[in-house]
Amino acid sequence: MDNKGLFKIRLIILSFLQFFVWGAWLLSFGKYMSSTLHFDGRQIGAIFMTLGIASIFMPGIMGVIADRWTGPNKLYAVSHLLGAVLLYFMAQAKTFCSLCLATFFYSMLYMPTISLNYSISYCLLKKEGFKDVVKEFPPIRVWGTIGFIAAVWITDLMGWGTKNYQFYFSAISSIILGLYTFTLPNCPIEKGHQRTLSEALGIDALKLLKDKKMATFLIFAMLLGAALQITNLWGEAFIRDFSKIPKYAHALVVRYNGILMSLSQISETLFILTIPFFLKRYGIKTVMLMSMFAWFFRFGFFAIGSPVGWGLVALILSMIVYGMAFDFFNISGSLFVETETDPKIRASAQGLFLIMTNGLGAMIGAYGSGYIIDMFTKNGVRDWHAIWTVFALYALTIAILFMISFKYKHDRQAIEAKLESGLH
């Protein structure tokens, strides 16, 4: 293997560990709070809201700090080392207030590291002489998803999903990642144009809301962002609740519910390969509608799912359609923003898109779903069929309203040009 191949392995390790740290606890966090700490739905939703709140402003602030003063490497490494300390506090927290604060401060450090990870990878690929960065990065990034899956499996197989060990495990991984980052070549502070805080936070792009088509798109981006948070929050808790029913208590998918949920991430890695074909052939609006209807089936299959027989088939199908639900909207949405905005505010527009989906949308999904959970919980027993049916109807309503209200004409040549330029 040549030096460039060895260098790509170093970036693969960086991407792998970035999402390994997150996968160690994210999917099992709701289950832990429900089963071990006995928080109610709105408390769990409020704690998950902290991820959305942090996503609104911290990536922009950290991006400006990296651009102007520290460079991405140091900020990235220190964020993960300090994050390990906060993961320790998350493990120790037993009350709603203490865990909410610890999670919020951890999210403020972790959420910006996702974009910093990309910045470091792009910078070092260019520094090492890779000419086509867009071509080289996706095979590196896919190892992040593999890292996420690996961490989920380890947490599940070790039985840590309902224990605070998952946070210690994540903290150790975060320390390893922080120290590993110091071994990589440094990315210098960029000279020339540096983003302002308003650019980084997407404020410059707010003028896009004057355009009816873009405003409609961003509103639906926010509403669909809520759907993603629902399954992150409640997926494992839902499957684990089957253990309370004697005939399902010893089923493998109930015992290893995290592994079952990780099939969603495996599906994600496969569906992302199909996006260029569907975008070229059917256009952005159709692809986004496919995503919305996939969310309907995701929740609908959960509503009729169970650990055995055809119910198990429904659960597996729910994991499969997740790849389309997640990938098709995020990639096509980013492409729509790219093709429809002025180059002068394009970076701000992408930031605004992320704020609407990962920020405001995540907050709505977290707290709103907690409210629905409590509405269908009586004497500590959750009516999961009714809960997932409500969520499925929510996704279906979004799809129908989007189909009616969003006007967009497919330009196949423009889409192909953008895909060839590397946006896929």
Order of alpha helices (4+ residues) and beta strands (2+ residues): alpha-alpha-alpha-alpha-alpha-alpha-alpha-alpha-alpha-alpha-alpha-alpha-alpha-alpha-alpha-alpha-beta-beta-alpha-alpha
